[in-house]
């Protein structure tokens, strides 16, 4: 597992804006275990490094289809 402790954290809304999807879609990715996250109080934050890794893997899958 990658250590994301020093990576900047993104909010669910920021990821939704980048992907142009709803926040609920991002929450599903988090709850399904597809997107690494940390809890900050009652909110979810995604390390930038984890998001970049997820995006690289899932972008390559979309190109292969």
PyMOL Python script that loads the backbone (N, CA, C, O; Angstrom):
from pymol import cmd

cmd.read_pdbstr("""\
ATOM      1  N   UNK A   1       0.840  -1.176   0.000  1.00  0.00           N
ATOM      2  CA  UNK A   1       0.000   0.000   0.000  1.00  0.00           C
ATOM      3  C   UNK A   1       0.888   1.242   0.000  1.00  0.00           C
ATOM      4  O   UNK A   1       1.914   1.279   0.679  1.00  0.00           O
ATOM      5  N   UNK A   2       0.495   2.239  -0.751  1.00  0.00           N
ATOM      6  CA  UNK A   2       1.259   3.468  -0.870  1.00  0.00           C
ATOM      7  C   UNK A   2       1.003   4.372   0.320  1.00  0.00           C
ATOM      8  O   UNK A   2      -0.126   4.471   0.801  1.00  0.00           O
ATOM      9  N   UNK A   3       2.054   5.034   0.797  1.00  0.00           N
ATOM     10  CA  UNK A   3       1.912   5.976   1.896  1.00  0.00           C
ATOM     11  C   UNK A   3       1.509   7.334   1.330  1.00  0.00           C
ATOM     12  O   UNK A   3       2.282   7.959   0.604  1.00  0.00           O
ATOM     13  N   UNK A   4       0.309   7.789   1.659  1.00  0.00           N
ATOM     14  CA  UNK A   4      -0.218   9.052   1.148  1.00  0.00           C
ATOM     15  C   UNK A   4      -0.193  10.149   2.200  1.00  0.00           C
ATOM     16  O   UNK A   4      -0.864  11.168   2.037  1.00  0.00           O
ATOM     17  N   UNK A   5       0.565   9.966   3.277  1.00  0.00           N
ATOM     18  CA  UNK A   5       0.480  10.877   4.410  1.00  0.00           C
ATOM     19  C   UNK A   5       0.901  12.312   4.094  1.00  0.00           C
ATOM     20  O   UNK A   5       0.395  13.242   4.722  1.00  0.00           O
ATOM     21  N   UNK A   6       1.805  12.517   3.146  1.00  0.00           N
ATOM     22  CA  UNK A   6       2.249  13.881   2.859  1.00  0.00           C
ATOM     23  C   UNK A   6       1.586  14.463   1.608  1.00  0.00           C
ATOM     24  O   UNK A   6       1.931  15.565   1.180  1.00  0.00           O
ATOM     25  N   UNK A   7       0.656  13.745   1.032  1.00  0.00           N
ATOM     26  CA  UNK A   7      -0.023  14.199  -0.176  1.00  0.00           C
ATOM     27  C   UNK A   7      -1.136  15.183   0.168  1.00  0.00           C
ATOM     28  O   UNK A   7      -1.836  14.999   1.164  1.00  0.00           O
ATOM     29  N   UNK A   8      -1.310  16.232  -0.650  1.00  0.00           N
ATOM     30  CA  UNK A   8      -2.461  17.128  -0.436  1.00  0.00           C
ATOM     31  C   UNK A   8      -3.767  16.349  -0.534  1.00  0.00           C
ATOM     32  O   UNK A   8      -3.846  15.350  -1.249  1.00  0.00           O
ATOM     33  N   UNK A   9      -4.779  16.801   0.175  1.00  0.00           N
ATOM     34  CA  UNK A   9      -6.064  16.110   0.193  1.00  0.00           C
ATOM     35  C   UNK A   9      -7.088  16.842  -0.662  1.00  0.00           C
ATOM     36  O   UNK A   9      -7.183  18.068  -0.624  1.00  0.00           O
ATOM     37  N   UNK A  10      -7.849  16.077  -1.430  1.00  0.00           N
ATOM     38  CA  UNK A  10      -8.915  16.614  -2.268  1.00  0.00           C
ATOM     39  C   UNK A  10     -10.262  16.299  -1.634  1.00  0.00           C
ATOM     40  O   UNK A  10     -10.430  15.256  -1.003  1.00  0.00           O
ATOM     41  N   UNK A  11     -11.208  17.193  -1.802  1.00  0.00           N
ATOM     42  CA  UNK A  11     -12.559  16.939  -1.313  1.00  0.00           C
ATOM     43  C   UNK A  11     -13.332  16.132  -2.355  1.00  0.00           C
ATOM     44  O   UNK A  11     -12.928  16.025  -3.512  1.00  0.00           O
ATOM     45  N   UNK A  12     -14.434  15.578  -1.919  1.00  0.00           N
ATOM     46  CA  UNK A  12     -15.312  14.848  -2.835  1.00  0.00           C
ATOM     47  C   UNK A  12     -15.801  15.783  -3.937  1.00  0.00           C
ATOM     48  O   UNK A  12     -15.876  15.383  -5.099  1.00  0.00           O
ATOM     49  N   UNK A  13     -16.130  17.007  -3.587  1.00  0.00           N
ATOM     50  CA  UNK A  13     -16.621  17.973  -4.576  1.00  0.00           C
ATOM     51  C   UNK A  13     -15.550  18.298  -5.616  1.00  0.00           C
ATOM     52  O   UNK A  13     -15.860  18.432  -6.800  1.00  0.00           O
ATOM     53  N   UNK A  14     -14.296  18.426  -5.187  1.00  0.00           N
ATOM     54  CA  UNK A  14     -13.212  18.709  -6.128  1.00  0.00           C
ATOM     55  C   UNK A  14     -13.026  17.565  -7.115  1.00  0.00           C
ATOM     56  O   UNK A  14     -12.826  17.795  -8.308  1.00  0.00           O
ATOM     57  N   UNK A  15     -13.091  16.346  -6.624  1.00  0.00           N
ATOM     58  CA  UNK A  15     -12.949  15.186  -7.516  1.00  0.00           C
ATOM     59  C   UNK A  15     -14.126  15.111  -8.474  1.00  0.00           C
ATOM     60  O   UNK A  15     -13.946  14.834  -9.660  1.00  0.00           O
ATOM     61  N   UNK A  16     -15.325  15.353  -7.970  1.00  0.00           N
ATOM     62  CA  UNK A  16     -16.514  15.333  -8.828  1.00  0.00           C
ATOM     63  C   UNK A  16     -16.386  16.367  -9.943  1.00  0.00           C
ATOM     64  O   UNK A  16     -16.759  16.094 -11.084  1.00  0.00           O
ATOM     65  N   UNK A  17     -15.864  17.549  -9.626  1.00  0.00           N
ATOM     66  CA  UNK A  17     -15.678  18.589 -10.647  1.00  0.00           C
ATOM     67  C   UNK A  17     -14.675  18.147 -11.707  1.00  0.00           C
ATOM     68  O   UNK A  17     -14.907  18.340 -12.900  1.00  0.00           O
ATOM     69  N   UNK A  18     -13.563  17.556 -11.279  1.00  0.00           N
ATOM     70  CA  UNK A  18     -12.538  17.116 -12.226  1.00  0.00           C
ATOM     71  C   UNK A  18     -13.082  16.026 -13.147  1.00  0.00           C
ATOM     72  O   UNK A  18     -12.851  16.052 -14.356  1.00  0.00           O
ATOM     73  N   UNK A  19     -13.808  15.067 -12.566  1.00  0.00           N
ATOM     74  CA  UNK A  19     -14.333  13.949 -13.347  1.00  0.00           C
ATOM     75  C   UNK A  19     -15.638  14.298 -14.080  1.00  0.00           C
ATOM     76  O   UNK A  19     -16.086  13.559 -14.956  1.00  0.00           O
ATOM     77  N   UNK A  20     -16.232  15.428 -13.710  1.00  0.00           N
ATOM     78  CA  UNK A  20     -17.526  15.845 -14.265  1.00  0.00           C
ATOM     79  C   UNK A  20     -18.611  14.799 -14.007  1.00  0.00           C
ATOM     80  O   UNK A  20     -19.361  14.399 -14.897  1.00  0.00           O
ATOM     81  N   UNK A  21     -18.653  14.378 -12.738  1.00  0.00           N
ATOM     82  CA  UNK A  21     -19.672  13.444 -12.264  1.00  0.00           C
ATOM     83  C   UNK A  21     -20.287  14.026 -11.004  1.00  0.00           C
ATOM     84  O   UNK A  21     -19.823  15.050 -10.501  1.00  0.00           O
ATOM     85  N   UNK A  22     -21.313  13.391 -10.498  1.00  0.00           N
ATOM     86  CA  UNK A  22     -21.929  13.866  -9.260  1.00  0.00           C
ATOM     87  C   UNK A  22     -21.076  13.459  -8.059  1.00  0.00           C
ATOM     88  O   UNK A  22     -20.245  12.554  -8.140  1.00  0.00           O
ATOM     89  N   UNK A  23     -21.305  14.148  -6.952  1.00  0.00           N
ATOM     90  CA  UNK A  23     -20.606  13.784  -5.725  1.00  0.00           C
ATOM     91  C   UNK A  23     -20.989  12.373  -5.292  1.00  0.00           C
ATOM     92  O   UNK A  23     -20.169  11.659  -4.716  1.00  0.00           O
ATOM     93  N   UNK A  24     -22.221  11.969  -5.564  1.00  0.00           N
ATOM     94  CA  UNK A  24     -22.667  10.627  -5.194  1.00  0.00           C
ATOM     95  C   UNK A  24     -21.828   9.562  -5.902  1.00  0.00           C
ATOM     96  O   UNK A  24     -21.544   8.515  -5.320  1.00  0.00           O
ATOM     97  N   UNK A  25     -21.436   9.813  -7.134  1.00  0.00           N
ATOM     98  CA  UNK A  25     -20.586   8.871  -7.864  1.00  0.00           C
ATOM     99  C   UNK A  25     -19.235   8.727  -7.167  1.00  0.00           C
ATOM    100  O   UNK A  25     -18.704   7.621  -7.065  1.00  0.00           O
ATOM    101  N   UNK A  26     -18.682   9.832  -6.692  1.00  0.00           N
ATOM    102  CA  UNK A  26     -17.403   9.785  -5.972  1.00  0.00           C
ATOM    103  C   UNK A  26     -17.581   9.039  -4.655  1.00  0.00           C
ATOM    104  O   UNK A  26     -16.727   8.234  -4.282  1.00  0.00           O
ATOM    105  N   UNK A  27     -18.679   9.295  -3.947  1.00  0.00           N
ATOM    106  CA  UNK A  27     -18.945   8.561  -2.705  1.00  0.00           C
ATOM    107  C   UNK A  27     -19.044   7.063  -2.976  1.00  0.00           C
ATOM    108  O   UNK A  27     -18.569   6.264  -2.169  1.00  0.00           O
ATOM    109  N   UNK A  28     -19.643   6.669  -4.080  1.00  0.00           N
ATOM    110  CA  UNK A  28     -19.732   5.242  -4.426  1.00  0.00           C
ATOM    111  C   UNK A  28     -18.344   4.645  -4.638  1.00  0.00           C
ATOM    112  O   UNK A  28     -18.063   3.539  -4.177  1.00  0.00           O
ATOM    113  N   UNK A  29     -17.476   5.380  -5.338  1.00  0.00           N
ATOM    114  CA  UNK A  29     -16.107   4.906  -5.546  1.00  0.00           C
ATOM    115  C   UNK A  29     -15.391   4.707  -4.211  1.00  0.00           C
ATOM    116  O   UNK A  29     -14.652   3.739  -4.034  1.00  0.00           O
ATOM    117  N   UNK A  30     -15.612   5.612  -3.291  1.00  0.00           N
ATOM    118  CA  UNK A  30     -15.000   5.510  -1.967  1.00  0.00           C
ATOM    119  C   UNK A  30     -15.569   4.315  -1.209  1.00  0.00           C
ATOM    120  O   UNK A  30     -14.814   3.501  -0.678  1.00  0.00           O
ATOM    121  N   UNK A  31     -16.879   4.206  -1.157  1.00  0.00           N
ATOM    122  CA  UNK A  31     -17.521   3.133  -0.400  1.00  0.00           C
ATOM    123  C   UNK A  31     -17.272   1.757  -1.011  1.00  0.00           C
ATOM    124  O   UNK A  31     -17.258   0.760  -0.291  1.00  0.00           O
ATOM    125  N   UNK A  32     -17.076   1.688  -2.320  1.00  0.00           N
ATOM    126  CA  UNK A  32     -16.774   0.412  -2.974  1.00  0.00           C
ATOM    127  C   UNK A  32     -15.301   0.026  -2.844  1.00  0.00           C
ATOM    128  O   UNK A  32     -14.896  -1.051  -3.282  1.00  0.00           O
ATOM    129  N   UNK A  33     -14.506   0.904  -2.244  1.00  0.00           N
ATOM    130  CA  UNK A  33     -13.092   0.602  -2.035  1.00  0.00           C
ATOM    131  C   UNK A  33     -12.223   0.848  -3.256  1.00  0.00           C
ATOM    132  O   UNK A  33     -11.058   0.451  -3.272  1.00  0.00           O
ATOM    133  N   UNK A  34     -12.766   1.494  -4.276  1.00  0.00           N
ATOM    134  CA  UNK A  34     -11.998   1.753  -5.490  1.00  0.00           C
ATOM    135  C   UNK A  34     -11.083   2.960  -5.348  1.00  0.00           C
ATOM    136  O   UNK A  34     -10.081   3.061  -6.055  1.00  0.00           O
ATOM    137  N   UNK A  35     -11.410   3.866  -4.453  1.00  0.00           N
ATOM    138  CA  UNK A  35     -10.668   5.111  -4.294  1.00  0.00           C
ATOM    139  C   UNK A  35     -10.228   5.236  -2.836  1.00  0.00           C
ATOM    140  O   UNK A  35     -11.062   5.295  -1.932  1.00  0.00           O
ATOM    141  N   UNK A  36      -8.913   5.277  -2.615  1.00  0.00           N
ATOM    142  CA  UNK A  36      -8.382   5.416  -1.259  1.00  0.00           C
ATOM    143  C   UNK A  36      -8.812   6.753  -0.672  1.00  0.00           C
ATOM    144  O   UNK A  36      -8.937   7.751  -1.383  1.00  0.00           O
ATOM    145  N   UNK A  37      -9.035   6.753   0.631  1.00  0.00           N
ATOM    146  CA  UNK A  37      -9.504   7.976   1.276  1.00  0.00           C
ATOM    147  C   UNK A  37      -9.085   7.996   2.734  1.00  0.00           C
ATOM    148  O   UNK A  37      -8.629   6.993   3.282  1.00  0.00           O
ATOM    149  N   UNK A  38      -9.248   9.151   3.348  1.00  0.00           N
ATOM    150  CA  UNK A  38      -9.089   9.308   4.791  1.00  0.00           C
ATOM    151  C   UNK A  38     -10.317  10.060   5.296  1.00  0.00           C
ATOM    152  O   UNK A  38     -10.936  10.835   4.567  1.00  0.00           O
ATOM    153  N   UNK A  39     -10.648   9.815   6.547  1.00  0.00           N
ATOM    154  CA  UNK A  39     -11.763  10.547   7.165  1.00  0.00           C
ATOM    155  C   UNK A  39     -11.195  11.742   7.907  1.00  0.00           C
ATOM    156  O   UNK A  39     -10.233  11.612   8.663  1.00  0.00           O
ATOM    157  N   UNK A  40     -11.781  12.884   7.695  1.00  0.00           N
ATOM    158  CA  UNK A  40     -11.441  14.097   8.434  1.00  0.00           C
ATOM    159  C   UNK A  40     -12.735  14.550   9.078  1.00  0.00           C
ATOM    160  O   UNK A  40     -13.580  15.166   8.430  1.00  0.00           O
ATOM    161  N   UNK A  41     -12.881  14.247  10.330  1.00  0.00           N
ATOM    162  CA  UNK A  41     -14.157  14.497  10.994  1.00  0.00           C
ATOM    163  C   UNK A  41     -15.227  13.626  10.364  1.00  0.00           C
ATOM    164  O   UNK A  41     -15.118  12.400  10.350  1.00  0.00           O
ATOM    165  N   UNK A  42     -16.256  14.266   9.847  1.00  0.00           N
ATOM    166  CA  UNK A  42     -17.335  13.516   9.192  1.00  0.00           C
ATOM    167  C   UNK A  42     -17.214  13.528   7.677  1.00  0.00           C
ATOM    168  O   UNK A  42     -18.112  13.054   6.981  1.00  0.00           O
ATOM    169  N   UNK A  43     -16.113  14.065   7.158  1.00  0.00           N
ATOM    170  CA  UNK A  43     -15.956  14.171   5.711  1.00  0.00           C
ATOM    171  C   UNK A  43     -14.901  13.203   5.195  1.00  0.00           C
ATOM    172  O   UNK A  43     -14.064  12.712   5.952  1.00  0.00           O
ATOM    173  N   UNK A  44     -14.956  12.943   3.910  1.00  0.00           N
ATOM    174  CA  UNK A  44     -13.965  12.114   3.246  1.00  0.00           C
ATOM    175  C   UNK A  44     -13.022  13.017   2.466  1.00  0.00           C
ATOM    176  O   UNK A  44     -13.450  13.987   1.839  1.00  0.00           O
ATOM    177  N   UNK A  45     -11.741  12.691   2.512  1.00  0.00           N
ATOM    178  CA  UNK A  45     -10.736  13.376   1.708  1.00  0.00           C
ATOM    179  C   UNK A  45      -9.935  12.309   0.986  1.00  0.00           C
ATOM    180  O   UNK A  45      -9.691  11.228   1.520  1.00  0.00           O
ATOM    181  N   UNK A  46      -9.533  12.626  -0.226  1.00  0.00           N
ATOM    182  CA  UNK A  46      -8.770  11.690  -1.043  1.00  0.00           C
ATOM    183  C   UNK A  46      -7.393  12.295  -1.297  1.00  0.00           C
ATOM    184  O   UNK A  46      -7.289  13.406  -1.817  1.00  0.00           O
ATOM    185  N   UNK A  47      -6.340  11.572  -0.934  1.00  0.00           N
ATOM    186  CA  UNK A  47      -5.000  12.080  -1.221  1.00  0.00           C
ATOM    187  C   UNK A  47      -4.816  12.267  -2.723  1.00  0.00           C
ATOM    188  O   UNK A  47      -5.249  11.427  -3.512  1.00  0.00           O
ATOM    189  N   UNK A  48      -4.185  13.348  -3.114  1.00  0.00           N
ATOM    190  CA  UNK A  48      -3.959  13.641  -4.525  1.00  0.00           C
ATOM    191  C   UNK A  48      -3.220  12.498  -5.215  1.00  0.00           C
ATOM    192  O   UNK A  48      -3.540  12.149  -6.351  1.00  0.00           O
ATOM    193  N   UNK A  49      -2.246  11.921  -4.541  1.00  0.00           N
ATOM    194  CA  UNK A  49      -1.483  10.811  -5.116  1.00  0.00           C
ATOM    195  C   UNK A  49      -2.406   9.617  -5.394  1.00  0.00           C
ATOM    196  O   UNK A  49      -2.289   8.977  -6.439  1.00  0.00           O
ATOM    197  N   UNK A  50      -3.308   9.319  -4.476  1.00  0.00           N
ATOM    198  CA  UNK A  50      -4.243   8.202  -4.656  1.00  0.00           C
ATOM    199  C   UNK A  50      -5.184   8.477  -5.824  1.00  0.00           C
ATOM    200  O   UNK A  50      -5.482   7.578  -6.610  1.00  0.00           O
ATOM    201  N   UNK A  51      -5.653   9.720  -5.937  1.00  0.00           N
ATOM    202  CA  UNK A  51      -6.532  10.072  -7.043  1.00  0.00           C
ATOM    203  C   UNK A  51      -5.805   9.967  -8.374  1.00  0.00           C
ATOM    204  O   UNK A  51      -6.360   9.453  -9.345  1.00  0.00           O
ATOM    205  N   UNK A  52      -4.562  10.451  -8.428  1.00  0.00           N
ATOM    206  CA  UNK A  52      -3.762  10.357  -9.655  1.00  0.00           C
ATOM    207  C   UNK A  52      -3.552   8.902 -10.068  1.00  0.00           C
ATOM    208  O   UNK A  52      -3.645   8.567 -11.249  1.00  0.00           O
ATOM    209  N   UNK A  53      -3.266   8.034  -9.083  1.00  0.00           N
ATOM    210  CA  UNK A  53      -3.080   6.606  -9.376  1.00  0.00           C
ATOM    211  C   UNK A  53      -4.380   5.998  -9.900  1.00  0.00           C
ATOM    212  O   UNK A  53      -4.371   5.262 -10.887  1.00  0.00           O
ATOM    213  N   UNK A  54      -5.498   6.309  -9.238  1.00  0.00           N
ATOM    214  CA  UNK A  54      -6.787   5.771  -9.659  1.00  0.00           C
ATOM    215  C   UNK A  54      -7.115   6.245 -11.073  1.00  0.00           C
ATOM    216  O   UNK A  54      -7.592   5.470 -11.903  1.00  0.00           O
ATOM    217  N   UNK A  55      -6.857   7.515 -11.334  1.00  0.00           N
ATOM    218  CA  UNK A  55      -7.155   8.096 -12.644  1.00  0.00           C
ATOM    219  C   UNK A  55      -6.308   7.444 -13.731  1.00  0.00           C
ATOM    220  O   UNK A  55      -6.813   7.158 -14.817  1.00  0.00           O
ATOM    221  N   UNK A  56      -5.036   7.207 -13.457  1.00  0.00           N
ATOM    222  CA  UNK A  56      -4.152   6.576 -14.442  1.00  0.00           C
ATOM    223  C   UNK A  56      -4.621   5.163 -14.780  1.00  0.00           C
ATOM    224  O   UNK A  56      -4.642   4.778 -15.949  1.00  0.00           O
ATOM    225  N   UNK A  57      -4.990   4.399 -13.775  1.00  0.00           N
ATOM    226  CA  UNK A  57      -5.452   3.025 -13.998  1.00  0.00           C
ATOM    227  C   UNK A  57      -6.776   3.015 -14.751  1.00  0.00           C
ATOM    228  O   UNK A  57      -6.948   2.246 -15.697  1.00  0.00           O
ATOM    229  N   UNK A  58      -7.702   3.857 -14.340  1.00  0.00           N
ATOM    230  CA  UNK A  58      -9.038   3.839 -14.933  1.00  0.00           C
ATOM    231  C   UNK A  58      -9.093   4.543 -16.287  1.00  0.00           C
ATOM    232  O   UNK A  58      -9.979   4.252 -17.091  1.00  0.00           O
ATOM    233  N   UNK A  59      -8.180   5.447 -16.550  1.00  0.00           N
ATOM    234  CA  UNK A  59      -8.106   6.063 -17.872  1.00  0.00           C
ATOM    235  C   UNK A  59      -7.590   5.052 -18.878  1.00  0.00           C
ATOM    236  O   UNK A  59      -8.081   4.986 -20.005  1.00  0.00           O
ATOM    237  N   UNK A  60      -6.603   4.263 -18.477  1.00  0.00           N
ATOM    238  CA  UNK A  60      -6.062   3.250 -19.388  1.00  0.00           C
ATOM    239  C   UNK A  60      -7.093   2.167 -19.675  1.00  0.00           C
ATOM    240  O   UNK A  60      -7.118   1.619 -20.777  1.00  0.00           O
ATOM    241  N   UNK A  61      -7.958   1.843 -18.688  1.00  0.00           N
ATOM    242  CA  UNK A  61      -9.020   0.867 -18.915  1.00  0.00           C
ATOM    243  C   UNK A  61     -10.015   1.393 -19.944  1.00  0.00           C
ATOM    244  O   UNK A  61     -10.470   0.649 -20.813  1.00  0.00           O
ATOM    245  N   UNK A  62     -10.348   2.677 -19.841  1.00  0.00           N
ATOM    246  CA  UNK A  62     -11.321   3.265 -20.775  1.00  0.00           C
ATOM    247  C   UNK A  62     -10.770   3.293 -22.196  1.00  0.00           C
ATOM    248  O   UNK A  62     -11.523   3.112 -23.153  1.00  0.00           O
ATOM    249  N   UNK A  63      -9.480   3.513 -22.344  1.00  0.00           N
ATOM    250  CA  UNK A  63      -8.863   3.564 -23.678  1.00  0.00           C
ATOM    251  C   UNK A  63      -8.871   2.164 -24.300  1.00  0.00           C
ATOM    252  O   UNK A  63      -9.015   2.026 -25.515  1.00  0.00           O
ATOM    253  N   UNK A  64      -8.717   1.137 -23.477  1.00  0.00           N
ATOM    254  CA  UNK A  64      -8.665  -0.230 -23.995  1.00  0.00           C
ATOM    255  C   UNK A  64     -10.021  -0.742 -24.444  1.00  0.00           C
ATOM    256  O   UNK A  64     -10.087  -1.701 -25.213  1.00  0.00           O
ATOM    257  N   UNK A  65     -11.094  -0.139 -23.990  1.00  0.00           N
ATOM    258  CA  UNK A  65     -12.432  -0.624 -24.354  1.00  0.00           C
ATOM    259  C   UNK A  65     -12.808  -0.223 -25.737  1.00  0.00           C
ATOM    260  O   UNK A  65     -13.901  -0.550 -26.200  1.00  0.00           O
TER     261      UNK A  65
END
""", "prot")
cmd.dss("prot")
cmd.show_as("cartoon", "prot")
cmd.util.cbc("prot")
cmd.orient("prot")
